[in-house]
Amino acid sequence: MVNDRDRVAGLERPLTIVHLLNDVEDLGNGINNSTVELACAQRALGHDVVVVSRGGGQVRLLESFGVRHVVLVQDRTVGSVVSARRRWAFLVRQLRPDVVHVHNLTGAVLAGAGLRRPYALVATLHLEEKRGVAAMALADRVIAFHDSARLRSLVPGRGDRRLDVIRQGILGGARSAADDDSAPAVHHPAVVTVCGMYEHKGIFDLLEAFEAVLAAVPAAHLYYVGGGPDRTELERRVAATSYADHVHVVGFHPRPAPWLRAADVFVLASRREVAALVLAEARSFGLAPVATTAGGIPTLVEHGRSGLLCEPGDVAALARNVVSVLTDEELAKRLSSAAAEGLEDLTIHRFAVDVVGVYGEALVERQGAVVTASR
């Protein structure tokens, strides 16, 4: 794990940083949200930051923090690819980036396929999927949020030297400044999950586990906050249960803060995960998350201290952990107290500093220049 003290906080001169991704829509996409937060935090560090995408609802937020947005459509059609390559070549000449940071596979090919790149190319591995990840080998450095043999196997040719594992942070970011103070009407005790409505997020496991939760805590209610392709199937399964009146599929909410404030226990039942930043947000509200050990979750929640974890797909253990937080007052108080500690390591500022450190190393390796850290 990368340590803040081992990373540079900046460079002798401000960098021109270009982030390349599909879009910046405000629809709960973790890649979009984390990239927007990172771009704003890097601008606060004094760098010239540009986000290149097709656009979306977060353009105004970026610009309010001094981050420029430039439009580039990256559809995967022959005509669009040709047009995008021409547009990208023009933008490189115009923007003259020191570093290009890509967050999707199309962007990795677009920015990395040229034989003569005037910039260091850094890629973030946001998804643990084999399809197309070989494109990440085009990058000078690859950033990941946790370490595993599976993850390293997805990044061919990188080796330990070029795969940087950084603990992701989100607290204190640009998006949180826009959080509202509304208070949704909920029944208590309220079990809340905020996630995309995808099967791999464990939404069906949580629904199954909730039956056992109700057997122990009959007054409990479960709230699903989020949107996604599996919402219809979730609603169908909820309707088929005998406890449908205790389960609420409330849909997407652009800011999770109101729901985190309303929760008595926060749950993330993911079967597959890279870095679930909502866990850090939950902790900032004094919530000790109940979650699984999928992907990078254990880097954000320490089992038995700042929350309770179980193996992905272990419905019985998930239910037991939720019941424990709801019924064991002493345990809940101890976990909540610990969850609210150590949050400085989960800030977007610390994360941005670490990422800029990767940029500095990539530039040293690529250009053979001596880059001196300065605070």
Helices and strands as residue ranges (DSSP letters): G 4-6, E 16-20, H 30-44, E 48-53, H 59-64, E 68-71, H 78-95, E 99-102, H 105-112, E 120-124, G 133-138, E 141-144, H 149-153, H 159-162, E 163-165, G 176-178, E 190-194, G 199-201, H 203-216, E 221-225, H 231-240, G 244-246, E 247-251, H 257-262, E 265-268, H 278-284, E 290-292, G 297-299, E 308-310, H 315-327, H 329-339, G 343-346, H 348-367
